[in-house]
Amino acid sequence: EFTLTLDKTELTIVEDEFAMLTATPSDPSQRVKFTVADGKIAAVSSGGRVIGKNVGQTTVTATSNGVEASCKVTVVAAQENGTKIVAQNDTLRLSMKSGATQNIVATVYVDGQESDNASFEYTSSDPAIATVDENGTVTPVAVGSAIVTVKSGDVATYVSAEVYTLTMATVDDWTEMLHSFNDVNARFYLLNNLDFSGVAYRTYTEWNDDEANDKFFMGELDGGGHTVSNVTFDNAFGEQSMFGVSIASYLH
């Protein structure tokens, strides 16, 4: 019987701080996905990094092979006085396809007042996934998830660097994803709503009768809470679905 366990069932963290959750499936070949019930309270990365955003309670759930395990997360207030760092974005979403970098924008507050002369140090938890330079510029290296520590003096905050095979903002980006087949480790992220009005939706560029050459969508697609609407299939290709094949087990 397949099982999934989390190393914590309850977790308390301070605003703008983070903690790690480790999920262990009984079958190590099965992928684990993390989700959070209330993204206003906390955020969770694909690797299980939980960051406190606002005071309150929510639940982080790990899912693998249809089995779930949950952790109750409580976020408590940071001290009003003292020094803290606030990052403009707690998650950066980068694309290996474009290779585009993103900058971390952070502000230091001392006793509630913005500091004008703060300096920062940046380090990446996994430079094989994403690197960061002395200016806070994050560069994608490989598909995966890394944590960037932003430090000023004795205080720190943390930013998740999520690196995808492709991030999608246009209809053409989505079509490119559909043709990026047969990579179980691929990751895709939808940045905004897409409307396919007036577009003939074709998941194959040509039909191949040789089953050995059929291509299946594999990997992970995160819709980011966005929608894909007004899809019209090309009648010339009768055996297509949203992802090019009607076998749901190939979509993770």
LUMMARDO-724465 format. One record per residue (C-alpha): x, y, z. Coordinates in steps of 0.5 Angstrom, whole numbers, padded with zeros to 4 digits, always signed. Each point is the difference from the previous one (the first is absolute). Layout:
<nodes>
XYZ
...
</nodes>
This chain:
<nodes>
+0000+0000+0000
+0003+0007-0002
+0001+0005+0006
+0002+0007+0000
+0003+0003+0007
+0002+0007+0002
+0005+0001+0005
-0005+0006+0003
-0007+0000+0001
+0000+0007+0004
+0005+0005-0002
+0000+0007+0003
+0004+0006-0003
+0001+0007+0000
-0002+0005-0005
+0006+0000-0006
+0003-0006+0003
+0000-0007-0003
+0001-0007+0002
+0000-0006-0004
-0005-0006-0001
+0003-0007-0002
-0005-0005-0003
+0002-0007-0001
-0004-0005-0005
+0001-0007+0001
+0001-0001-0007
+0006+0005-0001
-0001+0001-0008
-0007+0003+0002
+0000+0008-0001
-0002+0004+0006
-0004+0007-0001
-0001+0005+0005
-0006+0004+0001
-0003+0006+0005
-0007+0001+0002
+0001+0007+0001
+0005+0004-0004
-0001+0006+0004
+0003-0003+0006
+0005-0004-0003
+0004-0002-0006
+0003-0007-0002
+0005-0002-0005
+0000-0006-0004
+0006-0003+0005
-0004+0001+0006
+0003+0007+0002
-0006+0004+0004
+0001+0007+0001
-0005+0004+0005
-0003+0006-0003
-0006+0002+0004
-0002-0001+0007
-0005-0006+0000
-0001-0007-0001
+0000-0005-0006
+0001-0007-0002
+0006-0002-0005
-0002-0007-0003
+0005-0004-0004
-0003-0005-0005
+0003-0006-0004
-0003-0006-0003
-0007+0003+0002
+0002-0001+0007
+0000+0007+0005
+0004+0002+0006
-0001+0006+0003
+0003+0005+0005
-0004+0006+0004
+0004+0006-0001
+0000+0006+0005
+0003+0007-0002
+0002+0004+0006
+0001+0008+0000
+0007+0002+0000
+0003+0005+0005
-0003+0007-0002
+0007+0003+0003
+0007-0002-0003
+0002-0001-0007
-0003-0005-0005
+0001-0001-0008
-0006+0000-0004
+0000-0002-0007
-0004+0002-0006
-0001-0007-0002
+0000-0006+0004
+0000-0004-0006
+0004+0001-0007
-0002-0004-0006
+0005-0001-0005
+0000-0004-0007
+0006-0004-0003
-0003+0001-0007
+0001+0008+0001
+0006+0000+0005
-0002+0007+0002
+0002+0002+0007
-0004+0003+0005
+0002+0005+0006
-0001-0001+0007
-0003+0007+0003
+0000+0000+0007
+0000+0006+0006
+0002+0000+0007
-0004+0003+0005
+0003+0002+0007
-0006+0001+0005
-0005+0001-0005
+0004+0005-0004
+0003-0001-0007
+0008+0000+0000
+0003+0004-0005
+0007-0003+0000
-0001-0008+0000
+0005-0004-0003
-0002-0008-0002
+0003-0006+0000
-0003-0006-0005
+0001-0007+0000
-0003-0006-0003
-0001-0007+0003
+0001-0003-0007
+0004+0003-0005
-0001-0006-0004
-0007+0003-0001
+0000+0007+0001
+0006+0005+0001
+0000+0007+0003
+0005+0005-0001
+0002+0006+0005
-0005+0004-0003
-0006-0004+0002
-0001-0003-0008
-0002-0007+0000
+0002-0004-0006
-0004-0007-0002
+0005-0006-0001
-0004-0006+0000
-0007-0002+0001
-0002+0000+0008
-0001+0004+0006
+0005+0004+0004
+0000+0005+0006
+0004+0006+0000
+0002+0003+0007
-0001+0008+0000
+0005+0002+0006
+0001+0007+0003
+0004+0000+0006
-0003-0005+0005
-0007-0001-0003
-0002-0003-0006
-0006-0002-0005
-0001-0006-0005
-0002+0000-0007
-0002-0006-0004
+0003-0001-0007
-0004-0004-0004
+0003-0002-0007
-0005-0003-0005
+0001-0003-0007
-0004+0006-0003
-0004+0005+0003
-0006+0002-0004
-0004+0007-0001
-0002-0001-0007
-0004-0005-0005
+0007-0001-0003
+0003-0002+0006
-0005-0005+0002
+0000-0003-0007
+0008-0001+0001
-0002-0004+0006
-0004-0004-0003
+0006-0002-0005
+0004-0001+0006
-0001-0007+0001
+0003-0007+0003
+0003+0004+0006
-0002-0003+0006
+0004+0006+0004
-0003+0006-0004
-0003+0005+0004
-0005+0005-0003
-0003+0006+0003
-0006+0005-0002
+0001+0007+0001
-0007+0003-0002
-0006-0002-0003
+0000-0003-0007
-0006+0001-0005
+0001-0004-0007
-0006+0003-0004
+0002+0000-0007
+0005-0005+0001
+0000-0007-0003
+0002-0005+0006
+0005-0005-0002
+0004-0004+0004
+0004-0004-0005
+0003+0003-0006
-0001-0006-0004
-0004-0007+0001
+0005-0006+0001
-0003-0007-0001
+0006-0003+0003
-0002+0000+0008
+0008-0001+0002
+0000+0008-0003
-0006+0002+0004
+0002+0006+0004
-0003+0001+0007
+0000+0006+0005
+0003-0002+0006
+0003+0004+0006
-0004+0006+0004
-0004+0005-0002
-0002+0006+0006
-0006+0004-0003
+0002+0005+0005
-0008+0001+0002
-0001+0002-0008
-0004-0002-0005
+0000-0003-0007
-0006+0002-0004
-0004+0000-0007
+0004-0006-0003
-0002-0003-0006
+0003-0006-0003
+0003-0001-0007
-0005-0005-0004
+0006-0003-0004
+0002-0003+0006
-0005-0004+0003
+0004-0004+0006
+0002+0006+0004
-0001+0003+0007
+0002+0006+0004
+0007-0003+0001
+0000-0004-0007
-0002-0007+0003
-0006-0003+0004
+0004-0004+0005
-0001+0004+0006
+0006-0004+0004
+0005+0004-0004
-0002+0006+0003
+0003+0001+0007
</nodes>
